[in-house]
Amino acid sequence: MTTCTRHRLICRLLATATLTTVLGGPQLALADGGGTFSLYDADRNGYLDQQEFVTFIASKRNRADVAEFWTFQRVDEDGDGRISEQELVRALLEDIKRKQQ
């Protein structure tokens, strides 16, 4: 297994675990190896556009902090107008750490 393939696998597993934990349990871990990112990536291009991100935000249980923390511009770290799985995972991990403080 190449380093790049291993990195993608680790990111997918981390994304699956994080999204499943944050969004409400194992029922969200569906096809594509258990990954939940694809639930929101409607056009299957590997990124969330603004509309797909809105769908993701609507699924969040704790909506009190959605407006302040979960903005498209904040999660889109590189400013390319789309959110990668890695960007979403980093935001989810940051959100978890923030809530634990």
Phi and psi in degrees as GROMACS dihedral restraints (atoms count N, CA, C in turn):
[ dihedral_restraints ]
;  ai    aj    ak    al  type     phi  dphi    fc
    3     4     5     6     1   -74.0    20    10
    4     5     6     7     1   162.7    20    10
    6     7     8     9     1   -60.9    20    10
    7     8     9    10     1   -41.5    20    10
    9    10    11    12     1   -63.2    20    10
   10    11    12    13     1   -44.4    20    10
   12    13    14    15     1   -64.7    20    10
   13    14    15    16     1   -41.5    20    10
   15    16    17    18     1   -63.6    20    10
   16    17    18    19     1   -41.8    20    10
   18    19    20    21     1   -61.6    20    10
   19    20    21    22     1   -45.1    20    10
   21    22    23    24     1   -62.7    20    10
   22    23    24    25     1   -40.1    20    10
   24    25    26    27     1   -63.7    20    10
   25    26    27    28     1   -44.9    20    10
   27    28    29    30     1   -62.0    20    10
   28    29    30    31     1   -44.2    20    10
   30    31    32    33     1   -61.4    20    10
   31    32    33    34     1   -42.4    20    10
   33    34    35    36     1   -64.5    20    10
   34    35    36    37     1   -43.7    20    10
   36    37    38    39     1   -64.9    20    10
   37    38    39    40     1   -42.1    20    10
   39    40    41    42     1   -64.4    20    10
   40    41    42    43     1   -42.8    20    10
   42    43    44    45     1   -61.8    20    10
   43    44    45    46     1   -43.4    20    10
   45    46    47    48     1   -60.4    20    10
   46    47    48    49     1   -49.2    20    10
   48    49    50    51     1   -63.7    20    10
   49    50    51    52     1   -43.6    20    10
   51    52    53    54     1   -67.0    20    10
   52    53    54    55     1   -50.0    20    10
   54    55    56    57     1   -63.1    20    10
   55    56    57    58     1   -41.1    20    10
   57    58    59    60     1   -63.4    20    10
   58    59    60    61     1   -42.2    20    10
   60    61    62    63     1   -66.4    20    10
   61    62    63    64     1   -48.7    20    10
   63    64    65    66     1   -69.3    20    10
   64    65    66    67     1   -38.5    20    10
   66    67    68    69     1   -96.6    20    10
   67    68    69    70     1    -0.8    20    10
   69    70    71    72     1   122.2    20    10
   70    71    72    73     1    34.2    20    10
   72    73    74    75     1    99.6    20    10
   73    74    75    76     1  -179.7    20    10
   75    76    77    78     1   -66.8    20    10
   76    77    78    79     1   -16.2    20    10
   78    79    80    81     1   -64.0    20    10
   79    80    81    82     1   -19.0    20    10
   81    82    83    84     1   -85.7    20    10
   82    83    84    85     1   -14.0    20    10
   84    85    86    87     1   -82.1    20    10
   85    86    87    88     1    93.6    20    10
   87    88    89    90     1  -104.1    20    10
   88    89    90    91     1  -151.0    20    10
   90    91    92    93     1   -49.7    20    10
   91    92    93    94     1  -166.3    20    10
   93    94    95    96     1    47.4    20    10
   94    95    96    97     1    49.5    20    10
   96    97    98    99     1    75.7    20    10
   97    98    99   100     1    17.2    20    10
   99   100   101   102     1    90.8    20    10
  100   101   102   103     1    -0.7    20    10
  102   103   104   105     1   -71.9    20    10
  103   104   105   106     1   142.5    20    10
  105   106   107   108     1  -106.1    20    10
  106   107   108   109     1   -12.1    20    10
  108   109   110   111     1   -55.1    20    10
  109   110   111   112     1   -39.8    20    10
  111   112   113   114     1   -66.2    20    10
  112   113   114   115     1   -17.9    20    10
  114   115   116   117     1   -62.6    20    10
  115   116   117   118     1   -30.4    20    10
  117   118   119   120     1  -100.9    20    10
  118   119   120   121     1   -19.6    20    10
  120   121   122   123     1   -83.7    20    10
  121   122   123   124     1    76.5    20    10
  123   124   125   126     1   -61.0    20    10
  124   125   126   127     1   -37.1    20    10
  126   127   128   129     1   -90.6    20    10
  127   128   129   130     1     2.6    20    10
  129   130   131   132     1    56.6    20    10
  130   131   132   133     1    37.6    20    10
  132   133   134   135     1   -98.6    20    10
  133   134   135   136     1     2.9    20    10
  135   136   137   138     1    89.5    20    10
  136   137   138   139     1     5.0    20    10
  138   139   140   141     1  -140.4    20    10
  139   140   141   142     1   157.4    20    10
  141   142   143   144     1  -101.6    20    10
  142   143   144   145     1   125.6    20    10
  144   145   146   147     1   -86.7    20    10
  145   146   147   148     1  -176.9    20    10
  147   148   149   150     1   -61.9    20    10
  148   149   150   151     1   -40.2    20    10
  150   151   152   153     1   -67.2    20    10
  151   152   153   154     1   -41.7    20    10
  153   154   155   156     1   -64.5    20    10
  154   155   156   157     1   -36.4    20    10
  156   157   158   159     1   -65.5    20    10
  157   158   159   160     1   -38.1    20    10
  159   160   161   162     1   -59.8    20    10
  160   161   162   163     1   -40.9    20    10
  162   163   164   165     1   -62.5    20    10
  163   164   165   166     1   -42.9    20    10
  165   166   167   168     1   -61.2    20    10
  166   167   168   169     1   -47.3    20    10
  168   169   170   171     1   -61.1    20    10
  169   170   171   172     1   -39.4    20    10
  171   172   173   174     1   -62.7    20    10
  172   173   174   175     1   -23.5    20    10
  174   175   176   177     1   -85.3    20    10
  175   176   177   178     1   -10.3    20    10
  177   178   179   180     1   -68.8    20    10
  178   179   180   181     1   135.8    20    10
  180   181   182   183     1   -74.7    20    10
  181   182   183   184     1   -48.2    20    10
  183   184   185   186     1   -88.9    20    10
  184   185   186   187     1    96.2    20    10
  186   187   188   189     1   -91.5    20    10
  187   188   189   190     1    -0.9    20    10
  189   190   191   192     1   -62.4    20    10
  190   191   192   193     1   -33.9    20    10
  192   193   194   195     1  -105.3    20    10
  193   194   195   196     1     7.3    20    10
  195   196   197   198     1   -59.3    20    10
  196   197   198   199     1   -46.9    20    10
  198   199   200   201     1   -63.8    20    10
  199   200   201   202     1   -38.4    20    10
  201   202   203   204     1   -84.3    20    10
  202   203   204   205     1   -37.0    20    10
  204   205   206   207     1   -96.2    20    10
  205   206   207   208     1   -43.2    20    10
  207   208   209   210     1   -95.1    20    10
  208   209   210   211     1    70.9    20    10
  210   211   212   213     1  -102.9    20    10
  211   212   213   214     1   146.7    20    10
  213   214   215   216     1   -57.9    20    10
  214   215   216   217     1   -44.3    20    10
  216   217   218   219     1   -64.0    20    10
  217   218   219   220     1   -34.7    20    10
  219   220   221   222     1   -71.6    20    10
  220   221   222   223     1   -41.4    20    10
  222   223   224   225     1   -74.7    20    10
  223   224   225   226     1   -33.2    20    10
  225   226   227   228     1   -77.5    20    10
  226   227   228   229     1    78.4    20    10
  228   229   230   231     1   -59.0    20    10
  229   230   231   232     1   -39.1    20    10
  231   232   233   234     1   -90.4    20    10
  232   233   234   235     1    -1.7    20    10
  234   235   236   237     1    68.1    20    10
  235   236   237   238     1    25.5    20    10
  237   238   239   240     1   -89.2    20    10
  238   239   240   241     1     5.4    20    10
  240   241   242   243     1    83.3    20    10
  241   242   243   244     1    11.4    20    10
  243   244   245   246     1  -150.9    20    10
  244   245   246   247     1   155.5    20    10
  246   247   248   249     1  -112.3    20    10
  247   248   249   250     1   121.9    20    10
  249   250   251   252     1   -81.3    20    10
  250   251   252   253     1   166.1    20    10
  252   253   254   255     1   -60.5    20    10
  253   254   255   256     1   -39.8    20    10
  255   256   257   258     1   -65.3    20    10
  256   257   258   259     1   -39.6    20    10
  258   259   260   261     1   -63.9    20    10
  259   260   261   262     1   -41.0    20    10
  261   262   263   264     1   -66.7    20    10
  262   263   264   265     1   -41.6    20    10
  264   265   266   267     1   -62.0    20    10
  265   266   267   268     1   -44.4    20    10
  267   268   269   270     1   -60.7    20    10
  268   269   270   271     1   -40.6    20    10
  270   271   272   273     1   -66.0    20    10
  271   272   273   274     1   -40.6    20    10
  273   274   275   276     1   -64.2    20    10
  274   275   276   277     1   -42.5    20    10
  276   277   278   279     1   -65.0    20    10
  277   278   279   280     1   -40.3    20    10
  279   280   281   282     1   -62.4    20    10
  280   281   282   283     1   -40.5    20    10
  282   283   284   285     1   -64.0    20    10
  283   284   285   286     1   -42.9    20    10
  285   286   287   288     1   -62.2    20    10
  286   287   288   289     1   -47.5    20    10
  288   289   290   291     1   -61.0    20    10
  289   290   291   292     1   -42.0    20    10
  291   292   293   294     1   -61.4    20    10
  292   293   294   295     1   -40.8    20    10
  294   295   296   297     1   -73.1    20    10
  295   296   297   298     1   -23.9    20    10
  297   298   299   300     1   -80.7    20    10
  298   299   300   301     1   -14.0    20    10
